[in-house]
Amino acid sequence: MTTPILEIRNLHARIEDREILKGVNLIIPPGEVHAVMGRNGSGKSTLSYVLAGKADYEITEGEVLLDGENLLEMDPAERAAAGLFLAFQYPIEIPGVATMTFLKAAINAQRKARGEAEMSTPDFMRAVKTAGTDLQIDTAMLKRPLNVGFSGGEKKRAEVLQMALLQPKMCILDETDSGLDIDALQVVSKGVNALRSAGRSMLIITHYQRLLNYIVPDVVHVFSDGKIVESGDKDLALQLEAKGYADFDGAAA
Amino acid sequence: MAQVLPVRLGAAEDTLIAQLNSVGATAAAERITVAGLPTRRVESYHYTDLKMLLKTVPPLAEPANQASAPALRVAGAYQLMIANGVIQSSTTAPAGVMVGDAQGSALSTRDDVLVHLNGALAKQSLTLTLEGSVDPVIQVDRRIEGAAAHVADSLKIFVADNASAVILETFSGSDAAHVGNHATYLAVGKNAMVTHITVDLSGKATSHFATNEYDLDEGAKLRTLTIHAGAALSRSQVFARFAGQGAHGDFTGLNLVEDGQHNDITIDIRHAVAHTTSQEMYKQIARGRSKAVFQGKIVVERDAQKVDAKMMMQGLMLSDEAEILSKPELEIYADDVVCGHGSTCGELDEESMFYLMSRGLPQAEAETMLVRGFIEEVLDPIEDEALHEALVGIVDGWLLGA
């Protein structure tokens, strides 16, 4: 059996006294795209932050393996270098740091952590140009400070650009459709789909089915009260859209 | 009748009094004898109690025999040097630059101990007259070399009407426990455009004091940038006066403070005439057990209507033991003005740190990137590329020297 890219076993996490993740189990084999759907407050975003290593959460039980490696022992930068990428729901604005400068620093930091040589400036410029063209990101935008004054669509496109350049094994997209109009959604989805490959897995977190029309998942999971309560193929998303979450988690919508 | 208690004088004050008397500055000596060095009870020294902080003063400087390498090299800059208070001979001046000297200090009289000391002790002022569009960056390299010395030096700059120039002053020297008292007077002529940058790069044992006085004529545009990245004890004073309508000033600064340091930037911006504008933007970064002080005062005089002045101080704390102090003051006598001030202080933003680290930047690198970003706002307006790069290098040196 091939090693799954992501393996989550009985994951429990809390923030202060409140338990948010209550036993998450999830296995994502190489090349598969999984979607996690759930209502607001079900703990979906917490799952993405816990996987990326945000300090606010305390892991009380369980384990997470990224391509067989213990993810929970690594700091966020080590997780990134190991191949994890989280596309933020709300990308953070970093004043005074040009997007281009940041991209180059991030790429080279990951390469250094993996013991690889730095990317040369011409190679970097080429890579940025290629990835940027598909996402309709021009050099002018890359000269601006990271995410500062970017529109909702620009922020999400910039996240996908980072993903394209960093070439992660495991991509987590947290509510990537939020704040996007149809045109932007198409550009972003196209960018994400272009990154689907046999060696790369994705976890798409969303509470609308809409995004899944563009990025078609292999497996859909329903998330409720801190764990996965139902899994199925892409039709499960359609059922959810038609019936609402109440049928799956028993609670009133 | 109230009893007047004599001030108990310390070693530093005794030395200063003797030094002032030795050059015949009896009035200034008498002043210190009666009042001592300013304590926190003196409002303008509230956070920088000189009586407490300045324990000893070394002997008055002898002329330097040798000078160390420039603390900062900027490609293409025209360099002038004052070492131990003595103006050094310079190479042929570029077009539009006239170099000379004058007796005594360049500062006007003002009720301030550092100004009094400079006025009494500075023997000569380097004078620069700048005309037309002065191409190279003018760098005045001020040094204190050799054994610990008390140095007062002075610079007087006239920028002619319609001229433009970029002036850089650097302060450095040997590692001894010097006391430097530096003065700069800068007159900006009608419609002239000037950038004036002062960078303290003195050794840790040095006490660095600098007073910058500015006069802005009609339509003048001035940008100042005060950087503290050296001495353990420092205070830079900025006194600016808007004397002609349509003048604009951007007053900026970067107070970098680390373990054991106490650095103070005190500004006093005076809008004496109508239709003048200013923006003050000061950033302070403190790490270790240290203290950063910013006192900012904007005065709008009675007839100075339509003045627009906005002051901002932003502090960044990199340790729990650091202190960042900020005292903004507005004194407004006109009734049709737009003035404002703000002051913020915080640590590195956790969300930003997480975001950068989630992209693979290790903690130290992510911190450095955020601090650089924080600073860029004051360095970015420096257009000369070599100069901008040199200043970024100083900041990086400070950051990585942790």
Boltz contact constraints between the chains, C-beta under 6 A:
constraints:
  - contact:
      token1: [A, 52]
      token2: [B, 358]
      max_distance: 6.0
  - contact:
      token1: [A, 54]
      token2: [B, 354]
      max_distance: 6.0
  - contact:
      token1: [A, 76]
      token2: [B, 357]
      max_distance: 6.0
  - contact:
      token1: [A, 76]
      token2: [B, 358]
      max_distance: 6.0
  - contact:
      token1: [A, 77]
      token2: [B, 357]
      max_distance: 6.0
  - contact:
      token1: [A, 77]
      token2: [B, 360]
      max_distance: 6.0
  - contact:
      token1: [A, 77]
      token2: [B, 361]
      max_distance: 6.0
  - contact:
      token1: [A, 77]
      token2: [B, 362]
      max_distance: 6.0
  - contact:
      token1: [A, 80]
      token2: [B, 358]
      max_distance: 6.0
  - contact:
      token1: [A, 80]
      token2: [B, 359]
      max_distance: 6.0
  - contact:
      token1: [A, 80]
      token2: [B, 360]
      max_distance: 6.0
  - contact:
      token1: [A, 81]
      token2: [B, 360]
      max_distance: 6.0
  - contact:
      token1: [A, 86]
      token2: [B, 358]
      max_distance: 6.0
  - contact:
      token1: [A, 92]
      token2: [B, 351]
      max_distance: 6.0
  - contact:
      token1: [A, 92]
      token2: [B, 352]
      max_distance: 6.0
  - contact:
      token1: [A, 92]
      token2: [B, 355]
      max_distance: 6.0
  - contact:
      token1: [A, 94]
      token2: [B, 352]
      max_distance: 6.0
  - contact:
      token1: [A, 94]
      token2: [B, 373]
      max_distance: 6.0
  - contact:
      token1: [A, 95]
      token2: [B, 373]
      max_distance: 6.0
  - contact:
      token1: [A, 96]
      token2: [B, 373]
      max_distance: 6.0
  - contact:
      token1: [A, 96]
      token2: [B, 376]
      max_distance: 6.0
  - contact:
      token1: [A, 97]
      token2: [B, 369]
      max_distance: 6.0
  - contact:
      token1: [A, 97]
      token2: [B, 373]
      max_distance: 6.0
  - contact:
      token1: [A, 106]
      token2: [B, 359]
      max_distance: 6.0
  - contact:
      token1: [A, 106]
      token2: [B, 360]
      max_distance: 6.0
  - contact:
      token1: [A, 109]
      token2: [B, 360]
      max_distance: 6.0
  - contact:
      token1: [A, 109]
      token2: [B, 361]
      max_distance: 6.0
  - contact:
      token1: [A, 110]
      token2: [B, 360]
      max_distance: 6.0
